Amino acid sequence: MHEYTSTPRVWGLSCPGFPEEVSRARRWTRDVLRGSPLADDAELIVSELSANAILHTASGREHGSFRLAVCVSAQVVAVSVTDDGGVDGTPKVGHDQDQDAEHGRGLGMVSAIAHRVVVHDSDHGHTVTAELYADPHGGGHPCGTT
């Protein structure tokens, strides 16, 4: 972020629900966060959340899509992926997934990397937001979710 910018900056990207769009979302995130020490972690989180949207929701169906937002302030990088819903239940964030399972570890990995993960459920889908703090003891910063 530019040294004279005091407000958070937000970028958005909408992607069709094709598997190859996960790599596009990763590249886009890397470009937005170029030079940030949090870029690698944010890129990995975006990859996991985008793949989950395609694999586990209506985003991966014909005409499906997912939306990505990256919010950057001096204190925090927040990445959000919004899917098209269409599944029973809200994504569950936790560390208790079976480590030998082929599927279901993505959100556990995201919650292990991020300082905070929040899931919002709406009539139109789910939004998973992962926050990475420049100061790991920080919180409640401008990009933060409630």
matplotlib code that plots the C-alpha trace (Angstrom):
import matplotlib.pyplot as plt

x = [0.0, 1.2, 2.8, 0.4, -2.7, -4.5, -7.6, -8.0, -8.0, -10.4, -10.1, -12.7, -12.7, -15.6, -14.7, -16.7, -16.9, -14.3, -11.4, -8.8, -10.1, -8.5, -5.1, -6.3, -7.6, -4.2, -2.3, -4.6, -4.1, -0.3, -0.5, -2.6, -0.4, 3.0, 5.6, 3.5, 5.0, 1.5, 1.2, 2.2, -0.3, -3.1, -2.4, -2.7, -5.9, -7.4, -6.5, -8.2, -11.3, -11.8, -11.4, -13.9, -16.4, -16.1, -16.1, -18.7, -21.3, -23.4, -20.4, -19.0, -22.2, -23.1, -23.3, -21.9, -19.3, -17.4, -16.3, -13.1, -12.3, -9.0, -8.9, -5.5, -4.6, -1.4, -2.5, -4.4, -5.0, -8.4, -9.4, -13.0, -14.5, -18.2, -19.8, -23.2, -24.5, -26.8, -25.6, -27.1, -25.2, -22.7, -18.9, -17.4, -14.1, -12.1, -8.9, -10.4, -10.6, -9.3, -5.7, -5.8, -9.1, -8.8, -11.2, -12.4, -9.0, -9.1, -10.9, -8.8, -5.7, -7.1, -7.9, -4.4, -2.8, -5.1, -5.3, -9.1, -11.7, -15.3, -18.1, -21.2, -24.2, -26.9, -29.7, -27.3, -24.4, -21.6, -18.7, -15.6, -13.2, -9.7, -7.7, -3.9, -2.5, 0.7, 1.0, -0.2, -1.4, -3.6, -7.2, -10.3, -8.5, -10.1, -10.4, -11.6, -15.0, -17.6]
y = [0.0, 3.5, 5.2, 8.2, 6.1, 6.0, 4.2, 0.5, -0.3, -3.0, -4.9, -7.3, -10.1, -12.2, -15.6, -18.3, -21.5, -23.4, -25.2, -23.2, -20.0, -21.0, -20.4, -17.1, -16.0, -16.9, -14.9, -11.9, -12.0, -12.2, -9.2, -7.1, -8.0, -7.7, -6.7, -7.5, -10.0, -11.5, -12.2, -15.9, -16.8, -14.8, -16.6, -20.0, -19.0, -17.7, -21.0, -23.1, -20.9, -20.7, -24.4, -25.0, -22.7, -24.7, -28.1, -27.8, -25.2, -24.1, -22.0, -25.1, -25.9, -24.6, -20.8, -20.7, -18.2, -17.1, -13.6, -12.6, -9.5, -8.4, -5.6, -4.1, -1.7, -1.0, -3.4, -6.3, -8.1, -9.6, -12.0, -13.0, -15.6, -15.6, -18.6, -19.2, -21.3, -24.2, -26.6, -27.7, -26.1, -23.4, -24.0, -25.0, -23.6, -25.7, -27.6, -31.0, -32.4, -35.9, -35.3, -38.6, -37.6, -36.8, -33.8, -31.5, -30.1, -26.8, -24.7, -26.2, -25.2, -21.7, -21.3, -22.5, -19.8, -16.9, -14.9, -14.9, -16.6, -15.5, -17.2, -15.2, -17.1, -15.3, -16.3, -15.9, -18.0, -18.0, -15.6, -16.8, -14.1, -14.8, -12.0, -11.8, -9.3, -7.4, -7.4, -10.9, -9.4, -6.9, -7.1, -5.0, -3.2, -1.3, -4.4, -6.6, -8.2, -8.2]
z = [0.0, -0.8, 2.2, 1.9, 1.7, 5.0, 4.0, 3.0, -0.7, -2.0, -5.3, -6.7, -9.3, -10.6, -12.0, -13.9, -11.9, -13.9, -12.2, -14.2, -12.7, -9.4, -10.9, -12.3, -8.9, -7.4, -10.0, -9.6, -5.8, -6.2, -8.5, -6.1, -3.2, -5.0, -2.4, 0.6, 3.2, 3.4, -0.3, -0.2, 2.6, 0.9, -2.4, -0.7, 1.1, -2.2, -3.9, -1.2, -0.9, -4.7, -5.1, -2.3, -4.0, -7.3, -5.7, -3.0, -4.1, -7.1, -8.2, -10.0, -11.8, -15.3, -15.3, -11.7, -10.6, -7.5, -6.4, -4.8, -2.9, -1.5, 1.1, 2.0, 4.8, 6.6, 9.4, 7.6, 4.4, 4.1, 1.3, 0.8, -1.6, -2.2, -3.7, -5.3, -2.4, -3.4, -0.7, 2.6, 5.4, 5.9, 5.5, 8.9, 10.0, 12.4, 13.0, 13.6, 10.1, 9.4, 8.2, 6.2, 4.3, 0.6, 1.0, 3.8, 5.0, 3.1, 5.6, 8.4, 6.6, 5.9, 9.6, 10.5, 8.2, 8.8, 12.0, 11.8, 9.5, 9.3, 7.4, 6.4, 5.0, 2.9, 0.6, -2.3, -1.1, 1.4, 1.9, 3.7, 4.8, 6.0, 7.7, 7.9, 10.3, 9.7, 13.5, 14.7, 18.0, 16.2, 15.4, 14.6, 11.7, 8.8, 6.5, 9.4, 9.3, 12.1]

ax = plt.figure().add_subplot(projection="3d")
ax.plot(x, y, z, "-o")
ax.set_aspect("equal")
plt.show()
